[in-house]
Amino acid sequence: MVCYLCGSVLISSGTMDYAAARYTFNSPLARKLFAVDGVNRVFYGHDHISVGKKDDAEWNVLFLKRE
């Protein structure tokens, strides 16, 4: 997994954990991350995001562009 500190509040409390894209109906953020080839898990909390990759995916570096 790759973890990013966002520097802004994503959710006010608790965490969100998505093991597959089909569960992201309540999270546009997680849905967009699953659109990246090789992503197999998205987890986020108050101010951080962790992104997991499939074993056979080859990521040299994963950058998220902050808009």
C-alpha positions as CSV (number, residue, x, y, z in Angstrom):
1,M,0.0,0.0,0.0
2,V,1.0,3.6,-0.6
3,C,-0.1,6.1,2.0
4,Y,-0.6,9.8,1.3
5,L,-1.1,12.6,3.9
6,C,-3.5,15.0,2.3
7,G,-3.2,18.1,4.3
8,S,-6.9,18.6,4.3
9,V,-9.9,16.9,6.0
10,L,-11.4,14.0,4.0
11,I,-13.9,12.8,6.6
12,S,-14.7,14.3,10.0
13,S,-14.4,11.0,11.9
14,G,-13.8,7.3,11.4
15,T,-12.4,5.6,8.4
16,M,-13.6,4.2,5.1
17,D,-12.2,1.0,3.6
18,Y,-13.1,-0.2,0.1
19,A,-12.0,-3.7,-1.0
20,A,-13.5,-3.4,-4.5
21,A,-14.8,-0.7,-6.8
22,R,-18.3,-2.1,-6.6
23,Y,-18.6,-0.9,-3.0
24,T,-17.7,2.8,-3.8
25,F,-21.3,4.0,-4.4
26,N,-21.0,6.4,-1.5
27,S,-17.5,7.7,-2.3
28,P,-16.6,9.5,-5.5
29,L,-13.0,9.7,-4.3
30,A,-12.6,5.9,-3.9
31,R,-14.4,5.4,-7.3
32,K,-11.9,7.6,-9.1
33,L,-8.9,5.8,-7.4
34,F,-10.2,2.4,-8.5
35,A,-10.2,3.8,-12.1
36,V,-6.4,3.7,-11.9
37,D,-5.1,0.5,-13.4
38,G,-3.9,-1.9,-10.7
39,V,-5.7,-0.5,-7.7
40,N,-7.3,-3.2,-5.5
41,R,-8.0,-1.4,-2.2
42,V,-8.7,2.2,-1.0
43,F,-8.6,3.1,2.7
44,Y,-8.9,6.6,4.0
45,G,-9.3,8.4,7.3
46,H,-9.4,12.0,8.6
47,D,-6.5,13.3,6.5
48,H,-4.8,10.4,4.8
49,I,-5.4,7.9,1.9
50,S,-3.9,4.5,1.5
51,V,-4.0,2.8,-1.9
52,G,-3.3,-0.9,-2.5
53,K,-2.2,-2.5,-5.7
54,K,-2.7,-5.9,-7.3
55,D,0.3,-8.2,-6.9
56,D,0.9,-8.3,-10.6
57,A,0.6,-4.5,-11.1
58,E,3.8,-2.6,-11.8
59,W,3.8,0.9,-10.3
60,N,7.1,2.6,-10.3
61,V,5.7,5.6,-8.5
62,L,2.1,6.6,-7.9
63,F,1.4,10.3,-7.8
64,L,-2.0,11.8,-7.0
65,K,-2.6,15.3,-8.4
66,R,-4.2,17.5,-5.9
67,E,-6.7,19.8,-7.5
